[in-house]
Amino acid sequence: MIAHSGDRPPILALVPHQDDELLIMGPALRNAVEAGRGVQLVLFGLGDGTIVRTRDMPRLLGYEPTGEEIGRVRDREFAACAARLGLPASAVAMAEPRQSEGGFVHAITRRAVRAWTRRMPYAEVWVVSEYDANPDHATMGLVVRELWAEGEIVLAPRMFVAPWHREIAEDAPLKPETARIGYWEQAPYRFTDVDAGAWGVGLKSVRRYFDDQLLDPTAWSYSLASSG
């Protein structure tokens, strides 16, 4: 059981890909941890489909890594970043099954999400919004909206909109939340040391989003309780 503060429910944060926990939810997760709320973070994607695997890594490594290999490295980045946001290793988990990047199937995602919402029935679910342009993000957001509408999720989920896609949720009342996020929190995704097995995949994939977060570390979200 995840410990939490007072009468505030624990948080079940569901993320599709490695770095979504930082770039999309990071400030809110940092604030929740510092407020003493229990947080369970769950990763759903394998991280095997990033363009970095074929575009950047052959030049860096001298060979093209497999999807499985780069996924393992991204998992290490993810776990290290979660720790820097204040989450203990026991609060970080992997969904079952995990799916390939860019190929989330609705039915499989639904079963995996429901397994966690049933395990933590009175948690506040956090997920990326179904309005997001990324198909994996949208699939997860839609699944959570469906489960909420069906009564499978008790508390109103909190839907997070990527800072670079805020305009796609123009009909939803977005709540900004700012926190201390800097190079230290981003370091697992920025740092490259091949001998140490650190490839800095996150930064190589979406450098602009990491740089923008340093200038404005704000998470944007809305509650399904106040959304149509």
Secondary structure, DSSP 4 states (H G I P E B T S, - for coil): -----TTPPPEEEEESSTTHHHHTTHHHHHHHHHTT--EEEEEEE-----THHHHTHHHHHSS---HHHHHHHHHHHHHHHHHHTT--GGGEEEEEEEE-TT---HHHHHHHHHHHHHHSTTSEEEEE-TT-SSHHHHHHHHHHHHHHHTTSS-SPPEEEE-GGGGGGGTTS--EEEE----HHHHHHHH-EEGGGTEE-HHHHH-HHHHHHHHH--EEEEEEGGG--
